[in-house]
Amino acid sequence: MGHEEYKQLDDRLQRIENLLVLNKMVLNMHEAALLTGLSLSHLYKLTSTGGIPCYKPTGKAIYFNREEIEAWMLRGRKATADEIEAAACTHVTLKGR
């Protein structure tokens, strides 16, 4: 096997490992970084400031609940243009009464 074939095989293995992370309920720092797309340093900062839900059962290692992280990632939803327009129409209609 040549260098390029090893590289392709390594890339495929990495993609498979990444997919397996999505099936885990409890994630470590590296897995949480993979799931969120955040750097480890940014993730550490968020854990130290309380900016992201996490667990420290032994006071050292940090763990995350995958569902809580996914919910955290989906917070602060922005309304679509249609939703904003519908809310504006409702406001104008109710205000005119």
VOPA-917430 format. One record per residue (C-alpha): residue number from 1; residue in three letters; x negated, y negated, z negated. Coordinates in steps of 0.25 Angstrom, whole numbers, m for minus. Each point is the difference from the previous one (the first is absolute). Layout:
{atom NUM, ALA, {X, Y, Z}}
...
This chain:
{atom 1, MET, {0, 0, 0}}
{atom 2, GLY, {m5, m14, 4}}
{atom 3, HIS, {0, m13, m8}}
{atom 4, GLU, {12, m5, 7}}
{atom 5, GLU, {8, 13, m3}}
{atom 6, TYR, {m3, m1, m15}}
{atom 7, LYS, {4, m14, 0}}
{atom 8, GLN, {14, 4, 6}}
{atom 9, LEU, {1, 11, m10}}
{atom 10, ASP, {m3, m9, m11}}
{atom 11, ASP, {10, m10, 5}}
{atom 12, ARG, {11, 10, 1}}
{atom 13, LEU, {m3, 5, m14}}
{atom 14, GLN, {1, m14, m6}}
{atom 15, ARG, {13, m2, 7}}
{atom 16, ILE, {5, 13, m6}}
{atom 17, GLU, {m5, m4, m14}}
{atom 18, ASN, {7, m14, 1}}
{atom 19, LEU, {13, 7, 4}}
{atom 20, LEU, {m1, 9, m13}}
{atom 21, VAL, {m1, m12, m8}}
{atom 22, LEU, {14, m4, 4}}
{atom 23, ASN, {5, 13, m7}}
{atom 24, LYS, {m6, m3, m13}}
{atom 25, MET, {8, m6, m12}}
{atom 26, VAL, {m12, m5, m8}}
{atom 27, LEU, {m11, m7, 7}}
{atom 28, ASN, {m14, m4, m4}}
{atom 29, MET, {m7, m13, 4}}
{atom 30, HIS, {m5, 5, 13}}
{atom 31, GLU, {13, 6, 4}}
{atom 32, ALA, {8, m13, m4}}
{atom 33, ALA, {m10, m8, 8}}
{atom 34, LEU, {3, 9, 12}}
{atom 35, LEU, {15, m1, m2}}
{atom 36, THR, {0, m15, m1}}
{atom 37, GLY, {m11, m4, 9}}
{atom 38, LEU, {m6, m8, m11}}
{atom 39, SER, {m15, 0, m3}}
{atom 40, LEU, {m4, 7, m13}}
{atom 41, SER, {m5, m14, m5}}
{atom 42, HIS, {13, m6, 2}}
{atom 43, LEU, {8, 11, m6}}
{atom 44, TYR, {m9, 0, m12}}
{atom 45, LYS, {3, m15, m1}}
{atom 46, LEU, {15, 3, 1}}
{atom 47, THR, {m1, 10, m11}}
{atom 48, SER, {m8, m9, m10}}
{atom 49, THR, {10, m11, 2}}
{atom 50, GLY, {13, 8, m1}}
{atom 51, GLY, {3, m3, 15}}
{atom 52, ILE, {3, 14, 3}}
{atom 53, PRO, {6, 12, m8}}
{atom 54, CYS, {m10, 10, m5}}
{atom 55, TYR, {m3, 9, m11}}
{atom 56, LYS, {m13, 2, m8}}
{atom 57, PRO, {3, 13, m9}}
{atom 58, THR, {m14, 1, m5}}
{atom 59, GLY, {m3, m15, 0}}
{atom 60, LYS, {m10, 2, 11}}
{atom 61, ALA, {5, 7, 13}}
{atom 62, ILE, {11, m8, 7}}
{atom 63, TYR, {12, 8, 7}}
{atom 64, PHE, {12, m5, 8}}
{atom 65, ASN, {14, 6, 2}}
{atom 66, ARG, {1, 0, 16}}
{atom 67, GLU, {15, m4, m1}}
{atom 68, GLU, {m3, m12, m9}}
{atom 69, ILE, {m11, m4, 10}}
{atom 70, GLU, {9, 1, 12}}
{atom 71, ALA, {11, m8, m7}}
{atom 72, TRP, {m11, m10, m4}}
{atom 73, MET, {m4, m1, 14}}
{atom 74, LEU, {14, m3, 5}}
{atom 75, ARG, {3, m11, m10}}
{atom 76, GLY, {2, m14, 4}}
{atom 77, ARG, {8, 4, 13}}
{atom 78, LYS, {2, m12, 10}}
{atom 79, ALA, {14, m2, 5}}
{atom 80, THR, {2, 2, 15}}
{atom 81, ALA, {4, m12, 9}}
{atom 82, ASP, {14, 6, 1}}
{atom 83, GLU, {1, 2, m15}}
{atom 84, ILE, {m4, m14, m2}}
{atom 85, GLU, {10, m5, 10}}
{atom 86, ALA, {11, 8, m6}}
{atom 87, ALA, {m2, m5, m14}}
{atom 88, ALA, {0, m14, 6}}
{atom 89, CYS, {13, 2, 7}}
{atom 90, THR, {6, 6, m13}}
{atom 91, HIS, {m5, m12, m8}}
{atom 92, VAL, {5, m10, 9}}
{atom 93, THR, {14, 7, 1}}
{atom 94, LEU, {1, 1, m15}}
{atom 95, LYS, {m5, m14, m2}}
{atom 96, GLY, {11, m6, 9}}
{atom 97, ARG, {11, 6, m8}}
